[in-house]
């Protein structure tokens, strides 16, 4: 059986990658959060069946951090989120998903850089078309 990557949330709704032979089914806004997270982390042209999927956020973020790069990074991340919103909404347009699994919008609430592990943490609030929202923290 092929090993797959799964994103699972902890009690703070921070999604972390696990590797397992068992698939874990999620529904509602958690499914939407997982789709958004994977879309932001995935690089375009990595999937031969869907080469347009992903914004490659990791490649656009600098390894170093200072006040000047923070503004540049914020602009880059905001642009990537806008692209992701547009792409996901378009892909969900003719689907029979429940409104709890359809994206309405995503808002970047906070962006921090951890100097010790050289990692960006994005706090994003995801809104679904059912009117619900939840926060997720994405590690890039």
Steps between C-alpha positions, in 0.01 A plus 500: 500500500632844409594732787310832491541833674218615726455834675351466846405787732604518865295675771608843367392406145864503396528255211804277503606240249488134585578203289269204524359206312153584630300781350324730744170639381406858586180690427369852507727791570787269602498353149505852358790600727694196386437587133613861555814389687599247235435753224726760663776247565488326162714629213352530150603232249561242774188298416488359148121465513436854630811709421332833580423408861703689760665836548845388619504727802817343640704612198386861533590540869851613595713296739614810691276754670511870580251789496554564128445137402187480718318751278614320185396165644160634604437620144612166356286299742194721443538454125534123541187487719304700240613261226412199717152640577428559134625155393316308772173689447523428126568130560206475744256690280339199332557251780236347722688576822312609809521876574712417808769368262488789250735795538357846546821681596832474679651781706864521608476600866860467611838415360802423717851376442675268745870580482602184687356258243490743203129441445209726409168448681188632330179539698212492255127522569302286254134586431270248335181569305288379792612806696742320734866578553799346669864592543791290387873549541708394202870433534703591192 
